[in-house]
C-alpha cells in the first residue's frame, strides 16, 4: 500500500492528477494526502507509519522530501515506511542525483515500484536531511533566491543570484571539529553531502554516496582577494584533500562553533546557527532508487551500478 504526500500547491495540477489516475488504472493502490501548511508533510508521514502504510511517496521539491524524512525519522525503525520521490520542485537536486525520471507519469511509476535500498540519514542537531547541508555562501544563495525566479529559471536561478551575491560575500569565522581533525577557519562555504548536488545542480560533493556512513565535506575558507579567489576556483576543480583555500574529506560527524551566526540550509530549507553538530544514522531509511543509482556504493560492489 502506497500513500502520496503531495505538496498542496501541486494538488490541482492536471499533469499530477493524470499521473495519479494512470497509476490507479494500472492497478496500483495509491492514496493521496495534500499538505496545507508547513509541518503537514512530516505529520502525515508519521501518521502513515502508525497506520501501517508500507511506502510513502513525497510529492514536491527537496523541501517536501526533507519534511517527509523528518516525519519518518520520528517513527521507530520497524515502523518506518519505504520512501519514494515524485520530484515536483524547481531544482530537484536529490531526484536528479539519484537518477530518477522527471517526467511525471514515469516518476510516479518509479516511486511506486522501484525496489528500496537502505540509505543513511544525517542529522544536524535535531533536524534530519537526506541530500545536503550547506553553510555560508551557498546557504545565502539558496535562502535569497526568490521563489518566482526559481520557477522561471529552475536551477539556473541559483547561479544568477550567486553571481550578484559574490560582489559582497561574507566570511564566517569559527572552529570546525571532525573525526581526526580540528581547525579554525574563516568560512566562505561549507557543504556536507550525503547526496552530490545542491542549489540547482551545483556539484558540491561529486563522489558522495548515501550508504557509506560518511559525510563528504567541502570546506572553502580564508580567501580575501580577487587573486586568491582565482586560486580557490582552481582548487575547486581539483578538490585537494588539503589546499590553500579548499579542503575535502570524509567523516562520520562534524561540529562547528561560530563567532557569528552562520546561514545554513538542509535540503534547501534555510536556518541560522551559531553552532551545530552533524551525525549520521547509517541505513536508517529504505529509499526507492533505480537499479543503476550512482549514489549507492553497495550497488557498485554488487556490480549493479557505476561510479563517476
C-alpha positions, 0 to 999 in steps of 0.5 A: 500500500502506497500513500502520496504526500503531495505538496498542496500547491501541486494538488490541482495540477492536471499533469499530477492528477493524470499521473495519479489516475494512470497509476490507479488504472494500472492497478496500483493502490495509491492514496493521496494526502495534500499538505496545507501548511508547513509541518503537514508533510512530516505529520502525515508521514508519521501518521502513515507509519502508525497506520501501517502504510508500507511506502510513502511517496513525497510529492514536491521539491527537496523541501517536501522530501526533507519534511517527509524524512523528518516525519519518518525519522520520528517513527521507530525503525520497524515502523518506518515506511519505504520512501519514494520521490515524485520530484515536483520542485524547481531544482530537484537536486536529490531526484536528479542525483539519484537518477530518477525520471522527471517526467511525471507519469514515469516518476510516479511509476518509479516511486511506486515500484522501484525496489528500496535500498537502505540509505543513511540519514544525517542529522544536524542537531535535531533536524534530519536531511537526506541530500545536503547541508550547506553553510555560508555562501551557498546557504545565502544563495539558496535562502535569497533566491526568490521563489518566482525566479526559481520557477522561471529559471529552475536551477539556473536561478541559483547561479544568477543570484550567486553571481550578484551575491559574490560582489559582497560575500561574507566570511564566517569565522569559527572552529570546525571539529571532525573525526581526526581533525580540528581547525579554525577557519574563516568560512566562505562555504561549507557543504556536507553531502550525503547526496552530490548536488545542491542549489540547482545542480551545483556539484558540491560533493561529486563522489558522495554516496548515501550508504557509506556512513560518511559525510563528504565535506567541502570546506572553502575558507580564508580567501580575501582577494580577487587573486586568491579567489582565482586560486580557490576556483582552481582548487575547486576543480581539483578538490585537494584533500588539503589546499590553500583555500579548499579542503575535502574529506570524509567523516562520520560527524562534524561540529562547528562553533561560530563567532557569528551566526552562520546561514545554513540550509538542509535540503534547501530549507534555510536556518541560522546557527551559531553552532551545530553538530552533524551525525549520521544514522547509517541505513536508517531509511529504505529509499526507492532508487533505480537499479543503476543509482550512482549514489549507492556504493553497495550497488557498485560492489554488487556490480549493479551500478557505476561510479563517476 
